[in-house]
């Protein structure tokens, strides 16, 4: 399961190590859905920069420990992640409100929503907050959500205004 898609895996690596210092590179790779070689490369880099220390727990087993510098890095990365998430949330809401204004101007109070996941959830909540009923009627305009883009698909009939 990819916790932070399309992002540098340093934050989830540090989070997992903090919770489970005995986690192996294979465990980290499995949890982050990346290759063991990728985890090895990131760990070596984190160790070289002083964010993580490594101790030998047993003959072949290593224990990873986050340093105070690593804790500070994790805090910065967490704040960056939160700020980016809020920025994207605001962006999606603004685009959704603009699309709903166009639909409202055309006289509709109902919309169809095609999109799922977190962005789809934000769009659905925005519809409800703006007084639109989300329906499964092919005669109403559809809001198509693709990634962070929102498209309006108009239908000819205006029976469901």
N, C-alpha and C positions, 0 to 999 in steps of 0.2 A: 504494500500500500504506500503510495507516494504521498507523504505528508505535506510537502511544500513543492507542488509541481513547478517545473521550470525555474527553480530557484537553487541557489548555491546550497548544498546539503550541510554546510557547517552548523547551522542552527539545530536541525534535528539530530545531527551527530552529537553535538554537545549536550542536548537534552537527554538523549538516550544514555550517554556515558554518565551523566550526573545521576540518573535514576538507577542505572545498572552498571557499576564500574567493572563488573566481571564479564560484560557483554563482549563477545568475540567479534572479529571483523566479519565473519560469516553471518552472525546475528544482525549486526548493523546493516550489512548489505541486504539481507532478507527483509528487514523492517522498512528500509528506504527504497526497496525495489531497484537496486543498482548492483553492478558487478563488484565482487570482492576487491578487485584491482582498483576500482574507483575509490572505495573506502580506504584502502591502503594508501593511495596517493594523498587523499585529504587528511588522513591521520598523520602521515609523515610531515605534511605541511603545517598542520596545527601544532605538532610537537616541535618542529623547527622554529616556529614563531613564539613558542613558550606558552601556548594556550592549553596544552595537554601534556601531562607527564605520563611516562609508561614505566611500570614496575613489573618485574617477573613474579608472578604469583606461584607458579609451579614450573616444572622443567620446560614445558611447552606452552604454558598458559600465561597470558599477559593481562595486566590490570591497568586500565586507563583512568587517570585522575585529572580532573579539571583544575587548573591553577587559578589563582585570583584574577589573573589577566584573562583567562578563558571565561570566567564568570562575567567579567565586564564585557567581553566580546559577545557573549550570549545575550546579555541585557541589551546591548546596542542592536544586535541583529533582530531581537524580539521587537524592539521599538520600531525599527525599519519595516518589519513585516506588518505590524499593526497600522502604521501610517500608510503604507502602500494599500493595505486592505480597505481602510477607510476612504482613501482617495478613489479607489475603484468603485466602492459602494456609492459614494456621492456622484461619480461620473455616470453610473448606470441609472441611478434615480433621476438625475437631470435629463438624460436622454429619454427616459421613460415618460417623464412629465411633459417634455416637448412633444413626444409622439401622441400622448393622450390629449394634449391641447388641440392638435390637428383633428383628432377623432371627435372630440367634443364640438369643435367648430363645425364639423360636418353633420352634427346632430345626433350622434350616437351616444348611448349610455352603457352599452355592453361591448365587450371585446372578447376575442378568442386569443388565448396565449399559447404560443408554440415555443417551448424552451423549458429546460429543466435544470436541475442542479441549483447551486447557490444563487447564480445570476437570475435564473427563472424565479426563484423564491422572492428575491428582492423585487422583481418586476411585478409579481402577483400582489405582494404587499402594497406596492406603490399604486397599482390599479385600485385596490380596495380603499386605500387612504384618499384617493382622488375621486371617490364616489362612483367608480365603474364596477359593473357586475362582470365577473369573469365567467363566460359561458362556453359551451361546446357547440355553438350554432354556426354552421358554415355560412350563414347569410350575414354574419356580423364581421366587421373588420378584424383582421388577425394581426397581432403583434408577434413578429418572428424574431426570436432572440438567438443570435449566433455569436458566440464568444461575448464580446462587450458591445456588439452592434445590435441595433433594434430597427427592424424594417416594418413598415405598415403594408399589409396586403388588403386592398380594398375589394369589396364585393359590390356587384351592381344593385342588388336589392337593398332597400332601406326600410324594410318592414319592421325590423327589431329596434328601431330608434327609441 
